[in-house]
Each structure stands twice: as structure tokens, then as C-alpha cells.
Amino acid sequence: MTENAHGRPLTPSARPRPAEPLRAAPVAPYPVVLVETRVVSRQALVSYRGNRYSVPPELADVRVEVTQRLGGDLSAWAAI
């Protein structure tokens, strides 16, 4: 293919390049991390997936990010 859809010649940079070989798949799967925003209650509890978790009292009435690695436990609270 040396012409575009309008019949004009392709420039050297617009010509298709030969396909590169694919790399091997990684040995371990990439970690999947779920991050959701929640508001901490006045009682310093945050609701996540049907459960309420206690957080430090200074985070009451603050928006936080709840981080969970898929297949693992809840791992972090971060004030936004």
C-alpha cells in the first residue's frame, strides 16, 4: 500500500511498518487494586462493602480513600 484513501502517495513516516513480535506474558499477574472514596461517620466508622470499619477518631467527618488489593484484606485509609 503506497497510497492513502484519496490516492495520494504515502510519506515514508506514514507507511505501515512491519509488525513487531509480542513480548512474553509476565510471570506473575498484575495486582488489581480497588480504590473507593468514602466519608467517615462522626463515630469514626467507614462503611465499605456491607461492613463498618473503625478509623482513627481524627478522621471523623472526613472523606477518605479506601484501598483494597483484590484477593486481600483492606489495607489503607487515606484522607483526601
Distance bins in CASP14 RR format, pairs under 12 A and 6 or more apart:
PFRMAT RR
TARGET T0000
AUTHOR 0000-0000-0000
RMODE 2
METHOD distances of the structure
MODEL  1
1 7 0 0 0 0 0 1 0 0 0 0 0
1 9 0 0 0 0 0 1 0 0 0 0 0
1 10 1 0 0 1 0 0 0 0 0 0 0
1 14 0 0 0 0 0 1 0 0 0 0 0
1 15 1 0 0 1 0 0 0 0 0 0 0
1 16 1 0 0 1 0 0 0 0 0 0 0
2 8 0 0 0 0 1 0 0 0 0 0 0
2 9 1 0 0 1 0 0 0 0 0 0 0
2 10 1 0 1 0 0 0 0 0 0 0 0
2 11 0 0 0 0 0 1 0 0 0 0 0
2 12 0 0 0 0 0 1 0 0 0 0 0
2 14 0 0 0 0 0 1 0 0 0 0 0
2 15 1 0 0 1 0 0 0 0 0 0 0
2 16 0 0 0 0 0 1 0 0 0 0 0
3 9 1 0 1 0 0 0 0 0 0 0 0
3 10 1 0 0 1 0 0 0 0 0 0 0
3 11 0 0 0 0 0 1 0 0 0 0 0
3 14 0 0 0 0 0 1 0 0 0 0 0
3 15 0 0 0 0 0 1 0 0 0 0 0
4 10 1 0 1 0 0 0 0 0 0 0 0
4 11 0 0 0 0 1 0 0 0 0 0 0
4 14 1 0 0 1 0 0 0 0 0 0 0
4 15 0 0 0 0 0 1 0 0 0 0 0
4 16 0 0 0 0 0 1 0 0 0 0 0
5 14 0 0 0 0 0 1 0 0 0 0 0
8 14 0 0 0 0 1 0 0 0 0 0 0
9 15 0 0 0 0 1 0 0 0 0 0 0
10 16 0 0 0 0 1 0 0 0 0 0 0
10 17 0 0 0 0 0 1 0 0 0 0 0
29 69 0 0 0 0 0 1 0 0 0 0 0
29 70 0 0 0 0 1 0 0 0 0 0 0
29 71 0 0 0 0 0 1 0 0 0 0 0
30 69 0 0 0 0 0 1 0 0 0 0 0
30 70 0 0 0 0 0 1 0 0 0 0 0
31 67 0 0 0 0 0 1 0 0 0 0 0
31 68 0 0 0 0 0 1 0 0 0 0 0
31 69 1 0 1 0 0 0 0 0 0 0 0
31 70 1 0 0 1 0 0 0 0 0 0 0
31 71 0 0 0 0 1 0 0 0 0 0 0
31 72 0 0 0 0 1 0 0 0 0 0 0
31 75 0 0 0 0 0 1 0 0 0 0 0
32 67 0 0 0 0 0 1 0 0 0 0 0
32 68 0 0 0 0 1 0 0 0 0 0 0
32 69 1 0 0 1 0 0 0 0 0 0 0
32 70 1 1 0 0 0 0 0 0 0 0 0
32 71 0 0 0 0 1 0 0 0 0 0 0
32 72 0 0 0 0 0 1 0 0 0 0 0
33 65 0 0 0 0 0 1 0 0 0 0 0
33 66 0 0 0 0 0 1 0 0 0 0 0
33 67 1 0 0 1 0 0 0 0 0 0 0
33 68 1 0 0 1 0 0 0 0 0 0 0
33 69 1 0 1 0 0 0 0 0 0 0 0
33 70 1 0 0 1 0 0 0 0 0 0 0
33 71 0 0 0 0 0 1 0 0 0 0 0
33 72 0 0 0 0 0 1 0 0 0 0 0
33 74 0 0 0 0 0 1 0 0 0 0 0
33 75 0 0 0 0 1 0 0 0 0 0 0
33 76 0 0 0 0 1 0 0 0 0 0 0
34 48 0 0 0 0 1 0 0 0 0 0 0
34 49 0 0 0 0 1 0 0 0 0 0 0
34 65 0 0 0 0 0 1 0 0 0 0 0
34 66 0 0 0 0 1 0 0 0 0 0 0
34 67 1 0 0 1 0 0 0 0 0 0 0
34 68 1 0 1 0 0 0 0 0 0 0 0
34 69 1 0 0 1 0 0 0 0 0 0 0
34 70 1 0 0 1 0 0 0 0 0 0 0
34 71 0 0 0 0 1 0 0 0 0 0 0
34 72 0 0 0 0 0 1 0 0 0 0 0
34 74 0 0 0 0 1 0 0 0 0 0 0
34 75 0 0 0 0 0 1 0 0 0 0 0
34 76 0 0 0 0 0 1 0 0 0 0 0
35 48 0 0 0 0 0 1 0 0 0 0 0
35 64 0 0 0 0 0 1 0 0 0 0 0
35 65 1 0 1 0 0 0 0 0 0 0 0
35 66 1 0 0 1 0 0 0 0 0 0 0
35 67 1 0 1 0 0 0 0 0 0 0 0
35 68 0 0 0 0 1 0 0 0 0 0 0
35 69 0 0 0 0 0 1 0 0 0 0 0
35 70 0 0 0 0 0 1 0 0 0 0 0
35 74 0 0 0 0 0 1 0 0 0 0 0
35 75 0 0 0 0 0 1 0 0 0 0 0
35 76 0 0 0 0 1 0 0 0 0 0 0
35 77 0 0 0 0 0 1 0 0 0 0 0
35 78 0 0 0 0 1 0 0 0 0 0 0
35 80 0 0 0 0 0 1 0 0 0 0 0
36 46 0 0 0 0 1 0 0 0 0 0 0
36 47 0 0 0 0 0 1 0 0 0 0 0
36 48 1 0 0 1 0 0 0 0 0 0 0
36 49 0 0 0 0 1 0 0 0 0 0 0
36 63 0 0 0 0 0 1 0 0 0 0 0
36 64 0 0 0 0 1 0 0 0 0 0 0
36 65 1 0 0 1 0 0 0 0 0 0 0
36 66 1 0 1 0 0 0 0 0 0 0 0
36 67 0 0 0 0 1 0 0 0 0 0 0
36 68 0 0 0 0 1 0 0 0 0 0 0
36 74 0 0 0 0 0 1 0 0 0 0 0
36 76 0 0 0 0 0 1 0 0 0 0 0
36 77 0 0 0 0 0 1 0 0 0 0 0
36 78 0 0 0 0 0 1 0 0 0 0 0
36 80 0 0 0 0 0 1 0 0 0 0 0
37 46 0 0 0 0 0 1 0 0 0 0 0
37 47 0 0 0 0 0 1 0 0 0 0 0
37 48 0 0 0 0 0 1 0 0 0 0 0
37 62 0 0 0 0 0 1 0 0 0 0 0
37 63 1 0 1 0 0 0 0 0 0 0 0
37 64 1 0 0 1 0 0 0 0 0 0 0
37 65 1 0 1 0 0 0 0 0 0 0 0
37 66 1 0 0 1 0 0 0 0 0 0 0
37 67 0 0 0 0 0 1 0 0 0 0 0
37 77 0 0 0 0 0 1 0 0 0 0 0
37 78 0 0 0 0 1 0 0 0 0 0 0
37 79 0 0 0 0 0 1 0 0 0 0 0
37 80 1 0 0 1 0 0 0 0 0 0 0
38 45 0 0 0 0 1 0 0 0 0 0 0
38 46 1 0 1 0 0 0 0 0 0 0 0
38 47 1 0 0 1 0 0 0 0 0 0 0
38 48 1 0 0 1 0 0 0 0 0 0 0
38 49 0 0 0 0 0 1 0 0 0 0 0
38 50 0 0 0 0 0 1 0 0 0 0 0
38 51 0 0 0 0 0 1 0 0 0 0 0
38 52 0 0 0 0 0 1 0 0 0 0 0
38 53 0 0 0 0 1 0 0 0 0 0 0
38 55 0 0 0 0 1 0 0 0 0 0 0
38 59 0 0 0 0 0 1 0 0 0 0 0
38 61 0 0 0 0 0 1 0 0 0 0 0
38 62 0 0 0 0 1 0 0 0 0 0 0
38 63 1 0 0 1 0 0 0 0 0 0 0
38 64 1 0 1 0 0 0 0 0 0 0 0
38 65 1 0 0 1 0 0 0 0 0 0 0
38 66 1 0 1 0 0 0 0 0 0 0 0
38 67 0 0 0 0 0 1 0 0 0 0 0
38 68 0 0 0 0 0 1 0 0 0 0 0
38 74 0 0 0 0 0 1 0 0 0 0 0
38 77 0 0 0 0 1 0 0 0 0 0 0
38 78 0 0 0 0 0 1 0 0 0 0 0
38 79 0 0 0 0 0 1 0 0 0 0 0
38 80 0 0 0 0 1 0 0 0 0 0 0
39 45 0 0 0 0 0 1 0 0 0 0 0
39 46 1 0 0 1 0 0 0 0 0 0 0
39 47 0 0 0 0 1 0 0 0 0 0 0
39 48 0 0 0 0 0 1 0 0 0 0 0
39 55 0 0 0 0 0 1 0 0 0 0 0
39 59 0 0 0 0 1 0 0 0 0 0 0
39 60 0 0 0 0 1 0 0 0 0 0 0
39 61 1 0 0 1 0 0 0 0 0 0 0
39 62 1 0 0 1 0 0 0 0 0 0 0
39 63 1 0 1 0 0 0 0 0 0 0 0
39 64 1 0 0 1 0 0 0 0 0 0 0
39 65 0 0 0 0 0 1 0 0 0 0 0
39 66 0 0 0 0 0 1 0 0 0 0 0
39 77 0 0 0 0 0 1 0 0 0 0 0
39 79 0 0 0 0 0 1 0 0 0 0 0
39 80 0 0 0 0 1 0 0 0 0 0 0
40 46 1 0 1 0 0 0 0 0 0 0 0
40 47 0 0 0 0 1 0 0 0 0 0 0
40 48 0 0 0 0 0 1 0 0 0 0 0
40 52 0 0 0 0 0 1 0 0 0 0 0
40 53 0 0 0 0 1 0 0 0 0 0 0
40 54 0 0 0 0 1 0 0 0 0 0 0
40 55 1 0 1 0 0 0 0 0 0 0 0
40 56 0 0 0 0 1 0 0 0 0 0 0
40 57 0 0 0 0 1 0 0 0 0 0 0
40 58 0 0 0 0 1 0 0 0 0 0 0
40 59 1 0 1 0 0 0 0 0 0 0 0
40 60 1 0 1 0 0 0 0 0 0 0 0
40 61 1 0 0 1 0 0 0 0 0 0 0
40 62 1 0 1 0 0 0 0 0 0 0 0
40 63 1 0 0 1 0 0 0 0 0 0 0
40 64 1 0 1 0 0 0 0 0 0 0 0
40 65 0 0 0 0 0 1 0 0 0 0 0
40 66 0 0 0 0 0 1 0 0 0 0 0
40 77 0 0 0 0 1 0 0 0 0 0 0
40 78 0 0 0 0 0 1 0 0 0 0 0
40 79 0 0 0 0 1 0 0 0 0 0 0
40 80 0 0 0 0 0 1 0 0 0 0 0
41 47 1 0 0 1 0 0 0 0 0 0 0
41 52 1 0 0 1 0 0 0 0 0 0 0
41 53 0 0 0 0 0 1 0 0 0 0 0
41 54 0 0 0 0 0 1 0 0 0 0 0
41 55 0 0 0 0 1 0 0 0 0 0 0
41 57 0 0 0 0 0 1 0 0 0 0 0
41 59 0 0 0 0 1 0 0 0 0 0 0
41 60 1 0 0 1 0 0 0 0 0 0 0
41 61 1 0 0 1 0 0 0 0 0 0 0
41 62 0 0 0 0 0 1 0 0 0 0 0
41 63 0 0 0 0 0 1 0 0 0 0 0
41 64 0 0 0 0 0 1 0 0 0 0 0
42 55 0 0 0 0 0 1 0 0 0 0 0
42 57 0 0 0 0 1 0 0 0 0 0 0
42 59 0 0 0 0 0 1 0 0 0 0 0
42 60 1 0 1 0 0 0 0 0 0 0 0
42 61 1 0 0 1 0 0 0 0 0 0 0
42 62 0 0 0 0 0 1 0 0 0 0 0
43 52 0 0 0 0 1 0 0 0 0 0 0
43 53 0 0 0 0 0 1 0 0 0 0 0
43 54 0 0 0 0 1 0 0 0 0 0 0
43 55 0 0 0 0 0 1 0 0 0 0 0
43 57 0 0 0 0 1 0 0 0 0 0 0
43 59 0 0 0 0 0 1 0 0 0 0 0
43 60 1 0 0 1 0 0 0 0 0 0 0
43 61 0 0 0 0 0 1 0 0 0 0 0
44 52 0 0 0 0 0 1 0 0 0 0 0
44 53 0 0 0 0 1 0 0 0 0 0 0
44 54 1 0 1 0 0 0 0 0 0 0 0
44 55 1 0 1 0 0 0 0 0 0 0 0
44 56 1 0 0 1 0 0 0 0 0 0 0
44 57 1 0 1 0 0 0 0 0 0 0 0
44 58 0 0 0 0 1 0 0 0 0 0 0
44 59 1 0 0 1 0 0 0 0 0 0 0
44 60 1 0 1 0 0 0 0 0 0 0 0
44 61 0 0 0 0 1 0 0 0 0 0 0
44 62 0 0 0 0 1 0 0 0 0 0 0
44 64 0 0 0 0 0 1 0 0 0 0 0
44 77 0 0 0 0 0 1 0 0 0 0 0
45 51 0 0 0 0 1 0 0 0 0 0 0
45 52 1 0 1 0 0 0 0 0 0 0 0
45 53 1 0 0 1 0 0 0 0 0 0 0
45 54 1 0 1 0 0 0 0 0 0 0 0
45 55 1 0 0 1 0 0 0 0 0 0 0
45 56 0 0 0 0 0 1 0 0 0 0 0
45 57 0 0 0 0 0 1 0 0 0 0 0
45 59 0 0 0 0 1 0 0 0 0 0 0
45 60 0 0 0 0 1 0 0 0 0 0 0
45 61 0 0 0 0 0 1 0 0 0 0 0
45 64 0 0 0 0 0 1 0 0 0 0 0
45 77 0 0 0 0 0 1 0 0 0 0 0
46 52 1 0 0 1 0 0 0 0 0 0 0
46 53 1 0 1 0 0 0 0 0 0 0 0
46 54 0 0 0 0 1 0 0 0 0 0 0
46 55 1 0 1 0 0 0 0 0 0 0 0
46 56 0 0 0 0 0 1 0 0 0 0 0
46 59 0 0 0 0 1 0 0 0 0 0 0
46 60 0 0 0 0 0 1 0 0 0 0 0
46 61 0 0 0 0 0 1 0 0 0 0 0
46 62 0 0 0 0 1 0 0 0 0 0 0
46 63 0 0 0 0 1 0 0 0 0 0 0
46 64 1 0 0 1 0 0 0 0 0 0 0
46 65 0 0 0 0 0 1 0 0 0 0 0
46 66 1 0 0 1 0 0 0 0 0 0 0
46 67 0 0 0 0 0 1 0 0 0 0 0
46 74 0 0 0 0 1 0 0 0 0 0 0
46 76 0 0 0 0 0 1 0 0 0 0 0
46 77 1 0 0 1 0 0 0 0 0 0 0
46 78 0 0 0 0 0 1 0 0 0 0 0
46 79 0 0 0 0 0 1 0 0 0 0 0
47 53 1 0 0 1 0 0 0 0 0 0 0
47 54 0 0 0 0 0 1 0 0 0 0 0
47 55 0 0 0 0 0 1 0 0 0 0 0
47 64 0 0 0 0 0 1 0 0 0 0 0
47 66 0 0 0 0 1 0 0 0 0 0 0
47 74 0 0 0 0 0 1 0 0 0 0 0
48 54 0 0 0 0 0 1 0 0 0 0 0
48 55 0 0 0 0 0 1 0 0 0 0 0
48 64 0 0 0 0 1 0 0 0 0 0 0
48 65 0 0 0 0 0 1 0 0 0 0 0
48 66 1 0 1 0 0 0 0 0 0 0 0
48 67 0 0 0 0 0 1 0 0 0 0 0
48 68 1 0 0 1 0 0 0 0 0 0 0
48 73 0 0 0 0 0 1 0 0 0 0 0
48 74 1 0 0 1 0 0 0 0 0 0 0
48 75 0 0 0 0 0 1 0 0 0 0 0
48 76 0 0 0 0 0 1 0 0 0 0 0
48 77 0 0 0 0 1 0 0 0 0 0 0
49 66 0 0 0 0 1 0 0 0 0 0 0
49 68 0 0 0 0 1 0 0 0 0 0 0
49 73 0 0 0 0 0 1 0 0 0 0 0
49 74 0 0 0 0 1 0 0 0 0 0 0
50 66 0 0 0 0 0 1 0 0 0 0 0
50 74 0 0 0 0 0 1 0 0 0 0 0
51 66 0 0 0 0 0 1 0 0 0 0 0
51 68 0 0 0 0 0 1 0 0 0 0 0
51 73 0 0 0 0 0 1 0 0 0 0 0
51 74 0 0 0 0 1 0 0 0 0 0 0
52 66 0 0 0 0 0 1 0 0 0 0 0
52 74 0 0 0 0 0 1 0 0 0 0 0
53 59 0 0 0 0 0 1 0 0 0 0 0
53 64 0 0 0 0 0 1 0 0 0 0 0
53 66 0 0 0 0 1 0 0 0 0 0 0
53 68 0 0 0 0 0 1 0 0 0 0 0
53 73 0 0 0 0 0 1 0 0 0 0 0
53 74 1 0 0 1 0 0 0 0 0 0 0
53 75 0 0 0 0 0 1 0 0 0 0 0
53 76 0 0 0 0 0 1 0 0 0 0 0
53 77 0 0 0 0 1 0 0 0 0 0 0
54 60 0 0 0 0 0 1 0 0 0 0 0
54 74 0 0 0 0 0 1 0 0 0 0 0
54 77 0 0 0 0 0 1 0 0 0 0 0
55 61 0 0 0 0 0 1 0 0 0 0 0
55 62 0 0 0 0 1 0 0 0 0 0 0
55 63 0 0 0 0 0 1 0 0 0 0 0
55 64 1 0 0 1 0 0 0 0 0 0 0
55 65 0 0 0 0 0 1 0 0 0 0 0
55 66 0 0 0 0 1 0 0 0 0 0 0
55 74 0 0 0 0 0 1 0 0 0 0 0
55 76 0 0 0 0 0 1 0 0 0 0 0
55 77 1 0 1 0 0 0 0 0 0 0 0
55 78 0 0 0 0 0 1 0 0 0 0 0
55 79 0 0 0 0 1 0 0 0 0 0 0
56 62 0 0 0 0 1 0 0 0 0 0 0
56 64 0 0 0 0 0 1 0 0 0 0 0
56 77 0 0 0 0 1 0 0 0 0 0 0
56 79 0 0 0 0 1 0 0 0 0 0 0
58 64 0 0 0 0 0 1 0 0 0 0 0
58 77 0 0 0 0 0 1 0 0 0 0 0
58 79 0 0 0 0 1 0 0 0 0 0 0
59 65 0 0 0 0 0 1 0 0 0 0 0
59 66 0 0 0 0 0 1 0 0 0 0 0
59 77 1 0 0 1 0 0 0 0 0 0 0
59 78 0 0 0 0 1 0 0 0 0 0 0
59 79 1 0 0 1 0 0 0 0 0 0 0
59 80 0 0 0 0 0 1 0 0 0 0 0
60 79 0 0 0 0 0 1 0 0 0 0 0
61 79 0 0 0 0 0 1 0 0 0 0 0
62 77 0 0 0 0 1 0 0 0 0 0 0
62 78 0 0 0 0 0 1 0 0 0 0 0
62 79 1 0 1 0 0 0 0 0 0 0 0
62 80 1 0 0 1 0 0 0 0 0 0 0
63 77 0 0 0 0 0 1 0 0 0 0 0
63 78 0 0 0 0 1 0 0 0 0 0 0
63 79 1 0 0 1 0 0 0 0 0 0 0
63 80 1 0 1 0 0 0 0 0 0 0 0
64 74 0 0 0 0 0 1 0 0 0 0 0
64 76 0 0 0 0 1 0 0 0 0 0 0
64 77 1 0 1 0 0 0 0 0 0 0 0
64 78 1 0 0 1 0 0 0 0 0 0 0
64 79 1 0 1 0 0 0 0 0 0 0 0
64 80 1 0 0 1 0 0 0 0 0 0 0
65 74 0 0 0 0 0 1 0 0 0 0 0
65 75 0 0 0 0 0 1 0 0 0 0 0
65 76 1 0 0 1 0 0 0 0 0 0 0
65 77 1 0 0 1 0 0 0 0 0 0 0
65 78 1 0 1 0 0 0 0 0 0 0 0
65 79 0 0 0 0 1 0 0 0 0 0 0
65 80 1 0 1 0 0 0 0 0 0 0 0
66 73 0 0 0 0 0 1 0 0 0 0 0
66 74 1 0 0 1 0 0 0 0 0 0 0
66 75 0 0 0 0 1 0 0 0 0 0 0
66 76 1 0 0 1 0 0 0 0 0 0 0
66 77 1 0 0 1 0 0 0 0 0 0 0
66 78 0 0 0 0 1 0 0 0 0 0 0
66 79 0 0 0 0 0 1 0 0 0 0 0
66 80 0 0 0 0 0 1 0 0 0 0 0
67 73 0 0 0 0 0 1 0 0 0 0 0
67 74 1 0 0 1 0 0 0 0 0 0 0
67 75 1 0 1 0 0 0 0 0 0 0 0
67 76 1 0 1 0 0 0 0 0 0 0 0
67 77 1 0 0 1 0 0 0 0 0 0 0
67 78 1 0 0 1 0 0 0 0 0 0 0
68 74 1 0 1 0 0 0 0 0 0 0 0
68 75 1 0 0 1 0 0 0 0 0 0 0
68 76 0 0 0 0 1 0 0 0 0 0 0
68 77 0 0 0 0 0 1 0 0 0 0 0
69 75 1 0 0 1 0 0 0 0 0 0 0
69 76 0 0 0 0 1 0 0 0 0 0 0
END
